[in-house]
Amino acid sequence: MSHSVENVVIIGTGCAGLTAAIYTGRANLSPLVLEGGQPGGQLTTTSEVENFPGFPQGVDGFQLMDNLRQQAAKFSARFETGRVVSVDFASTPLKLRTEEREILAKAVIIATGAAPRMTGVPGEKELYGGKGVSTCATCDGAFYRGMDIAVIGGGDSACEEALFLTRFASKVYLVHRRDALRASKIMAGRTVAHPKIEMVWNSVPVAVEGVAEGAVSGLRVRNVNNDVESVLPIKGLFVAIGHEPNTAPFADALVTDGQGYLKPAAGSQVRTHIPGVYVAGDCADHVYRQAITAAGMGCQAAIEVERWLAENEA
């Protein structure tokens, strides 16, 4: 192959992408890492991470991602700003097209993550990430011990979030636009029956209050049947209406599920049906969605790439 062909291109700089960059860098593969519109991924919006191993006092999300980036750079990972718009995996070398240029690669690791769906109501964006609005109960639930909080949603994910949050909160309001949950029967039953969960039926969010104070102080909701508005006195808001995987440029080349997540080949978490193409993190994982699981998948993908290149260049 031409020297202009990269050994491995890693798309994404969240936990999965940067971990893959550390491992492939230490393997002397000189990875090229493409940073998209949100370098560092979702974790950069989190003020404190308490459940990443090795930080007993917690760590700022932005600082954690900067540490990972510096560690990858230490092992000769190269960073380039670029958003992949299309790919051609039908032949070798593999082709990636960004808005600026075409990149050729022997192997590719896709770690583009997923973006949480938000309601778009006033105050939500302003208070997202460390100020009371979150999209991850596992990540942030422990910050709300003894407080009243709210969850928006009506599916299995919303029920799981609400039930998990009852371990910490004094009360959990579950706000849903209908008069029955969309969740599975067993999950819906557990949620409605829980003594700490108060259902707010037939209601939609109108605004998150507390912007002036820099912290959530309430959620204004509107009853869709009578248009009456009221304020839930909460300190934390968890939006649980799903995620959108950042996989559009790869949808025609790789297998996806009904929600757009990239599907690994049978028997692997990271291999795809195309030799030399691997996936890692939230673009392929809609079950766990944790920093540590994304990092683990990045590690797996990197080791797979190292072995695949060794076998195919022998």
N, C-alpha and C positions, 0 to 999 in steps of 0.2 A: 504494500500500500504506500501511497504518497506520504511524505512527512507532514503534509498539510492536514492529514486525517488525525483527529484527536483520538487518544486511547479511550477516553470516557468523557461524556458530557453529562453533567448532573443538572437537572432543571428544577430549581427551587432552593431556597435557603432557610427553610424552617429546620426543625430538629432532625427530620429525616434526611434532607439534602445535605446539611452541614456534617452530620455524622458520617454519611457516605463519603463526603469530601475528605474527612479526617482519615478514614480507613483506606481509601484509594490513594490518598496522598502518601501515607506511610508505606504503601506498596509500590511507591515510585512510578505511579501511573500518570502523574501530573494532570489531575482532573481539571477540566474547564467547568466552572460553576456559573450558571446563568441566574441572575437575580431579576425577579419580576417587579411588579409594582409595590410589593410590601416586603422588602428585605427583612429576613428574620421571621416572617410568618406571623401567625396569630398571637404567639407568645409575647411579642413586643408590645402588645396592648395590655398586658397584665402587669400590675404594679408589684405584686409579690407572689412568688411561686413557692409553696411550702412542701410539695410532694415530689420534687425531683431529687433522686438519691444523691447524697453527698453534701447537702446544704441544710444542716440541722436548724439553722436560724432563718431559713428561707432565703430566697434570692430574687432580686428584681428581674422581671421577665426580659426586659431589654438587655440588661447586663448579662444574663445567661446566654442569650443568643449572640451577643458581641464576643463573649468568651469562646463560644463554639467557632465563630468565624475566625477569630485570631488563631485558634488552635489549628484549624484547617489551613490557614495561610502559612503557618509555621512549617507545615509539611508540603509546601509548594503547590497548594491548590490555587488556581487562578480564577479571579472573579470578573465577570462581565455583565453589565446591565443590558438586558434584552428580554423581550417577551416572545416566546415561540408562538407563531401564528399557524404553522402547518408542518407536517412531517411526511417523509416518504420512507417507509420501512420495508418496501417491496424488494429492495436489492441492497447490496453492500457496496461501499460504505453506507451507513444509515445517514439520512439527510434531515436536517432541522433547518427550518426557515424562520428567522426572526424578522422584526420590522426593519432591521438594518442589513442583514446579510444571510448567506447560506453557510451552514456549518456541517462538516462531514465528521462522522464518528464511527469507531469500531463498536462501541457499546454506549448505551444510554440508560440513565436512571431517572425516572420521572417521579418527582417528589413535589408536586405543585400544590398539594394541600386542598383544603375546602374552605369555603367562606360561609359563616353562619347567616341564615336568613334573618333579617331584622324587620320590625314592624314599620319603621320609618316615622314614628310619631315624634313630636317635639320633645327634646330632652333626652331621648334615648342615645343618640350619637354623642352628645355632650358629656354624658355621664357613664359612657361605656369604658370599661377597662380600669378598675381600681376605684371608681367613684360610685359604685352601687349597681351598675348594670352589667350583667354577665351572660354568657351563653354556655357555661360549664359548671354544673353543680359540684362535680367531683373536684374541680380545680379550686372553686371559691366558696363552697358551702360552709367550711369551718370558720370563715370570717364573720358569720352571722349567728353566732351562738346566742340564744336567748332573745333574738329579735323577730319581728314580724316581717315576712318577705312574701313575694308573689312570683308565680310562674305563669307564663303565657303559653297556651297551647292546649291540644286536646288529644294528641296521639300517644303511642306507647312511650316515646321519648319524654314527653311532658310529664306523664305519670311517673316514669322512673325518676326524673329529676325531682318532682314533688315529694315522692316517697323517700328518696335519699336525703332531702333537705330537712325532713322531720327529725333527723338525728341531731340537728343543731338548732333549728328555729323554734320559737315558741308557737308560731302559727304560720301556716303556708296557705295563701290564697291561690287557687288555681282558676285562672281567668280563661273562659272558653266562649266562643261566639255562638255556640249552639246549646241545646238543653240536654245533650247527651254526649259523652266522650266518643271519639273515633277510635280509641285504643281497643286492644283485644279485651274480651269480656272479663278475663281474670284480672288483668291490670286495672281496668276501669273499676271493677268491684273493690279491689284493695284500696284504690285511691279514694273513692267516695266514702268508704267505710272508715277511713283513718280519722281518729279523733283530732289530730292536729291540722287536718286539711279542711279548709272551708271552700266549697265550690262557689264560684261567681259565674253563674250561668248566663247565657244570652248576652254576653258583654264583650265589648272590644276596647282596647286601650285608646285613650285620647291624647294623653301627654304624661311624661315622667316629670314629676315635680322635684325641685331642689337644685336646679341649675345655678341659681344665684349663690347658693351656699356651697356648691361644689360637691354635693353628696345627695343621694336619693332620699327624699323625705315623704314621698307618696306617689301613688299611681292613680291618675284620673281615668275612670272608665265610663263608658256609655252603654246603657241597656238598649239593645237593638229593637226591643219590642215597644218601648215607650219613650225612648230618647232621653231618659233621665240620666244625668251624670252624677257621679259620686267619687269620692277620693278614698282609696285604700291607704291606711297609715302604715307604710312599709319603709324599711331601711335598705332593702335589697330587691332587685328585680332580675329574674332569670327568663330569658327568651328561649323557648324550646319549640320552635316551629320549623326545624329542619336545617340542613346545610346544603350548599350547592358545591359539588366537587369542581375544581378548576381543571377540567379535562377536555374541554371542547376541541382543542387542536388535535387531540389524539383519538377522538371518537370513531373516526373512519378507519384508523389503522389498527386499533386494539379492541378487544372485547370489553364491553361495559355492561353493567346491570341496568335494571329499569330506572334507577335513579341517576345514572351517569357515572357511577364509580367504576374505576378500572378493575377488571377481574383477573387475578393471577391464574396461571395454569394450574390444573389439578395437581395436588401434592406439594404445592409451594405457596408461600405468602407473598413472594416477590417476583418470581419468574413469570413472564408472559409467554404466549404461544410463538412469539417471534424471537429467535436466538439473538442474544445480545441486548435485549430490551427488558428492563426491570422496572418495577414500581415500588414505591415506599411511602408510608405515611398516610395522611388523611385523604389523599386522592383515591386510595384503594381501601381504606379502613373506615367504615361508618359504624363500627361497633364500639371500639374503645376510645379512639380520638384523644389520646393522652400524649404528652410530650415524650414520656419514656417509651411508650410503645412505638411511636414514630421513629425515635432514635434507634430502637431495636431493629425495625424494618430497614432503616438506612444502613445499619451494620450488616444485616443479612444480604442486602442488595450489593453492597460493596464487595463482600467476600465472594458472592456469586460471580460478579464481574471479574475479579482477579483470577478466579479459577477458570472461568470461561475463556478469558484472553490467553491464559497459559496453555490451555488445551488446544486452542485453535491457532496459536502461533508457534506451536512446537514443530 
